[in-house]
Amino acid sequence: MSFIETPRLLLRTWMPSDLAAAARIAADPEVMRGVGAGSPWSSAATAAALERTSADYDRDGIGVWPVVRKLDGCVVGACGLQRAPLDGDVELVCVLARELWGTGSAAEAARAVLDWGFGERRLARIVAFAHPNVPRAVRFLHRIGMDFDRVVRAYRADLLRYAVRANTPARTEGA
């Protein structure tokens, strides 16, 4: 992937200069409440995650990329695909800085990644996880065309798993 472009955003490979912005976002407890185990990350944990996702992309052809606001070139989050901890599924990950909440930017990035995953990578299904105590995450997954699948234990938490198939009407109509 060289990059994915939407009207307002650019998703591209990570650069060393992205770490400070990524660490700031990952240190926000409210942002991270819905990610993984639900806790903020240290700068070292963020750096390790960026190294892992770059290695994942080199190995599997999927990864989680920085979300860059085209208006000013700022890294405002991360969005992409990674191997899910269960069943070998591919998982959508989308984390944006709090100042972008409510702007439609997360849906814009996530839909572009789903389109890329179904188109370029020819995936049949993509899953995502939401904490039951984070209703905005559940609403977001519904908004981008994902349906509740089941409750699973992943990332040291009981999570709601959502899924979407490449050939669902919501996906083929541009959700």
Backbone hydrogen bonds in HBPLUS format (Angstrom, degrees):
<---DONOR---> <-ACCEPTOR-->    atom                        ^
c    i                          cat <-CA-CA->   ^        H-A-AA   ^      H-
h    n   atom  resd res      DA  || num        DHA   H-A  angle D-A-AA Bond
n    s   type  num  typ     dist DA aas  dist angle  dist       angle   num
A0004-ILE N   A0011-LEU O   2.79 MM   7  5.00 153.9  1.86 143.5 152.0     1
A0011-LEU N   A0004-ILE O   2.78 MM   7  5.00 165.0  1.81 155.2 159.6     2
A0006-THR N   A0009-LEU O   2.91 MM   3  5.11 172.3  1.92 150.3 150.1     3
A0070-LYS N   A0008-ARG O   2.99 MM  62  5.64 167.5  2.01 145.1 147.4     4
A0010-LEU N   A0068-VAL O   2.87 MM  58  5.04 143.7  2.00 142.7 153.1     5
A0068-VAL N   A0010-LEU O   2.80 MM  58  5.04 166.0  1.82 153.9 158.1     6
A0018-ASP N   A0015-MET O   2.85 MM   3  5.44 165.6  1.87 124.4 129.4     7
A0019-LEU N   A0016-PRO O   3.34 MM   3  5.95 167.2  2.35 118.0 121.1     8
A0022-ALA N   A0018-ASP O   3.01 MM   4  6.19 167.5  2.03 160.9 165.0     9
A0023-ALA N   A0019-LEU O   2.79 MM   4  5.88 160.7  1.82 155.9 161.0    10
A0024-ARG N   A0020-ALA O   3.01 MM   4  6.19 150.7  2.10 143.7 151.4    11
A0025-ILE N   A0021-ALA O   3.09 MM   4  6.36 161.4  2.13 151.1 155.0    12
A0026-ALA N   A0022-ALA O   2.91 MM   4  6.10 163.9  1.93 151.2 156.2    13
A0027-ALA N   A0023-ALA O   2.97 MM   4  5.97 125.3  2.28 137.2 149.3    14
A0028-ASP N   A0025-ILE O   3.21 MM   3  5.54 160.7  2.25 109.2 115.1    15
A0041-TRP N   A0026-ALA O   2.84 MM  15  5.37 168.4  1.85 136.9 140.6    16
A0032-MET N   A0028-ASP O   3.02 MM   4  6.24 168.6  2.04 161.5 164.8    17
A0033-ARG N   A0029-PRO O   2.98 MM   4  5.86 114.5  2.42 134.6 147.8    18
A0035-VAL N   A0032-MET O   3.05 MM   3  4.93 171.4  2.05 110.1 112.1    19
A0038-GLY N   A0035-VAL O   2.72 MM   3  5.08 154.0  1.78 145.5 144.6    20
A0046-THR N   A0042-SER O   2.96 MM   4  6.24 155.8  2.02 149.0 155.9    21
A0047-ALA N   A0043-SER O   2.90 MM   4  6.13 161.2  1.93 150.5 155.4    22
A0048-ALA N   A0044-ALA O   2.95 MM   4  6.17 157.0  2.00 146.2 152.5    23
A0049-ALA N   A0045-ALA O   2.94 MM   4  6.16 150.9  2.03 142.9 150.9    24
A0050-LEU N   A0046-THR O   2.97 MM   4  6.28 154.5  2.04 151.7 158.3    25
A0051-GLU N   A0047-ALA O   3.03 MM   4  6.31 153.4  2.10 146.7 153.9    26
A0052-ARG N   A0048-ALA O   2.91 MM   4  6.18 157.1  1.96 147.8 154.2    27
A0053-THR N   A0049-ALA O   2.94 MM   4  6.17 164.2  1.96 152.5 155.9    28
A0054-SER N   A0050-LEU O   3.11 MM   4  6.23 150.8  2.20 140.7 148.3    29
A0055-ALA N   A0051-GLU O   3.02 MM   4  6.26 156.5  2.08 147.1 153.5    30
A0056-ASP N   A0052-ARG O   2.76 MM   4  6.02 152.6  1.83 150.6 159.5    31
A0057-TYR N   A0053-THR O   3.02 MM   4  6.17 155.8  2.08 141.0 146.4    32
A0058-ASP N   A0054-SER O   3.10 MM   4  6.37 159.3  2.14 145.2 150.5    33
A0059-ARG N   A0055-ALA O   2.90 MM   4  6.10 152.1  1.98 148.5 156.3    34
A0060-ASP N   A0056-ASP O   2.63 MM   4  5.57 171.1  1.63 160.6 163.3    35
A0061-GLY N   A0057-TYR O   2.87 MM   4  4.45 140.6  2.03 117.1 125.9    36
A0081-LEU N   A0063-GLY O   2.87 MM  18  5.03 144.5  2.00 127.5 122.4    37
A0065-TRP N   A0079-CYS O   2.92 MM  14  5.46 162.9  1.95 131.0 128.4    38
A0079-CYS N   A0065-TRP O   2.88 MM  14  5.46 153.5  1.95 152.2 159.9    39
A0067-VAL N   A0077-GLY O   2.83 MM  10  4.93 165.8  1.85 121.1 121.0    40
A0076-VAL N   A0067-VAL O   2.75 MM   9  5.67 163.5  1.78 167.7 173.6    41
A0069-ARG N   A0074-CYS O   2.83 MM   5  5.43 161.0  1.87 161.2 159.6    42
A0073-GLY N   A0069-ARG O   2.70 MM   4  5.30 138.2  1.87 159.1 172.3    43
A0097-ALA N   A0076-VAL O   2.79 MM  21  5.47 167.6  1.81 157.3 155.8    44
A0078-ALA N   A0095-VAL O   2.75 MM  17  5.29 154.2  1.81 152.6 161.6    45
A0095-VAL N   A0078-ALA O   2.79 MM  17  5.29 169.5  1.80 166.0 169.2    46
A0080-GLY N   A0093-VAL O   2.89 MM  13  5.42 150.3  1.98 152.0 156.3    47
A0093-VAL N   A0080-GLY O   2.87 MM  13  5.42 161.2  1.91 157.0 158.0    48
A0082-GLN N   A0091-GLU O   2.94 MM   9  5.25 147.4  2.05 140.7 151.2    49
A0091-GLU N   A0082-GLN O   2.66 MM   9  5.25 174.8  1.66 171.0 170.4    50
A0084-ALA N   A0089-ASP O   2.77 MM   5  5.24 176.5  1.78 144.8 146.1    51
A0089-ASP N   A0086-LEU O   3.35 MM   3  6.65 165.4  2.37 141.5 141.0    52
A0127-VAL N   A0090-VAL O   2.88 MM  37  6.18 167.9  1.90 158.2 161.7    53
A0092-LEU N   A0127-VAL O   2.73 MM  35  6.12 157.5  1.78 166.0 172.8    54
A0100-LEU N   A0097-ALA O   2.96 MM   3  5.77 163.8  1.99 124.9 130.3    55
A0101-TRP N   A0098-ARG O   3.04 MM   3  5.27 158.4  2.09 110.0 116.9    56
A0103-THR N   A0100-LEU O   3.13 MM   3  5.63 150.5  2.22 142.1 139.0    57
A0108-GLU N   A0104-GLY O   2.99 MM   4  6.17 154.3  2.06 146.4 154.4    58
A0109-ALA N   A0105-SER O   2.93 MM   4  6.13 163.7  1.95 152.3 155.4    59
A0110-ALA N   A0106-ALA O   2.83 MM   4  5.95 169.8  1.84 155.0 158.6    60
A0111-ARG N   A0107-ALA O   2.89 MM   4  5.86 165.3  1.91 147.3 151.5    61
A0112-ALA N   A0108-GLU O   3.25 MM   4  6.33 154.6  2.32 137.7 144.6    62
A0113-VAL N   A0109-ALA O   2.98 MM   4  6.28 152.9  2.06 149.7 157.5    63
A0114-LEU N   A0110-ALA O   2.83 MM   4  6.10 161.7  1.86 154.5 159.7    64
A0115-ASP N   A0111-ARG O   2.88 MM   4  6.06 165.4  1.90 149.5 153.5    65
A0116-TRP N   A0112-ALA O   2.96 MM   4  6.14 153.8  2.03 141.2 148.6    66
A0117-GLY N   A0113-VAL O   2.79 MM   4  6.03 162.2  1.82 154.2 159.0    67
A0118-PHE N   A0114-LEU O   2.88 MM   4  6.10 165.0  1.90 158.8 161.9    68
A0119-GLY N   A0115-ASP O   2.80 MM   4  5.74 149.5  1.89 142.0 151.7    69
A0120-GLU N   A0116-TRP O   2.76 MM   4  5.26 125.9  2.05 131.5 146.7    70
A0121-ARG N   A0116-TRP O   3.33 MM   5  6.82 153.5  2.40 149.7 156.4    71
A0123-LEU N   A0117-GLY O   3.09 MM   6  5.87 173.3  2.09 140.8 142.3    72
A0166-ALA N   A0124-ALA O   3.00 MM  42  5.35 155.6  2.06 137.0 138.7    73
A0126-ILE N   A0164-VAL O   2.98 MM  38  5.59 158.4  2.02 159.2 166.1    74
A0164-VAL N   A0126-ILE O   2.96 MM  38  5.59 144.1  2.09 153.8 165.3    75
A0128-ALA N   A0162-TYR O   2.89 MM  34  5.19 144.7  2.02 138.4 141.0    76
A0162-TYR N   A0128-ALA O   2.79 MM  34  5.19 170.2  1.80 159.5 162.2    77
A0130-ALA N   A0160-LEU O   2.86 MM  30  5.12 147.9  1.97 143.3 153.2    78
A0160-LEU N   A0130-ALA O   2.80 MM  30  5.12 173.4  1.81 162.7 160.6    79
A0134-VAL N   A0131-HIS O   3.04 MM   3  5.42 155.7  2.11 122.9 122.0    80
A0137-ALA N   A0134-VAL O   3.01 MM   3  5.64 137.5  2.20 116.5 126.8    81
A0139-ARG N   A0135-PRO O   2.96 MM   4  6.26 165.0  1.98 156.6 160.0    82
A0140-PHE N   A0136-ARG O   2.95 MM   4  6.05 153.5  2.02 139.6 147.2    83
A0141-LEU N   A0137-ALA O   3.01 MM   4  6.27 159.7  2.05 148.5 152.7    84
A0142-HIS N   A0138-VAL O   3.09 MM   4  6.38 157.6  2.14 150.7 156.6    85
A0143-ARG N   A0139-ARG O   2.89 MM   4  6.09 157.7  1.94 148.5 155.4    86
A0144-ILE N   A0140-PHE O   3.08 MM   4  6.41 143.4  2.22 149.4 158.0    87
A0146-MET N   A0141-LEU O   2.88 MM   5  5.31 155.4  1.94 162.7 156.0    88
A0145-GLY N   A0142-HIS O   2.98 MM   3  5.21 160.6  2.02 112.6 116.1    89
A0147-ASP N   A0163-ALA O   2.93 MM  16  5.47 171.0  1.94 150.2 148.9    90
A0163-ALA N   A0147-ASP O   2.86 MM  16  5.47 152.2  1.94 146.1 153.1    91
A0149-ASP N   A0161-ARG O   2.70 MM  12  5.46 159.4  1.74 162.1 157.0    92
A0150-ARG N   A0161-ARG O   3.34 MM  11  5.36 152.1  2.43 130.9 137.8    93
A0161-ARG N   A0150-ARG O   2.72 MM  11  5.36 165.2  1.74 168.3 173.6    94
A0152-VAL N   A0159-LEU O   2.84 MM   7  5.39 163.2  1.87 156.5 162.2    95
A0159-LEU N   A0152-VAL O   2.75 MM   7  5.39 162.3  1.78 165.2 169.1    96
A0154-ALA N   A0157-ALA O   2.93 MM   3  5.55 154.8  1.99 168.4 165.8    97
A0157-ALA N   A0154-ALA O   2.97 MM   3  5.55 144.1  2.10 116.2 125.5    98
A0168-THR N   A0165-ARG O   3.33 MM   3  5.57 168.1  2.35 115.3 114.3    99
A0171-ARG N   A0168-THR O   2.98 MM   3  5.34 123.0  2.32 107.7 121.9   100
A0172-THR N   A0168-THR O   2.99 MM   4  6.30 161.4  2.03 158.4 164.4   101
A0173-GLU N   A0169-PRO O   2.93 MM   4  5.93 135.4  2.14 147.1 157.0   102
A0175-ALA N   A0170-ALA O   2.76 MM   5  4.81 138.4  1.93 167.5 169.1   103
A0174-GLY N   A0171-ARG O   3.29 MM   3  5.37 164.4  2.32 104.5 108.2   104
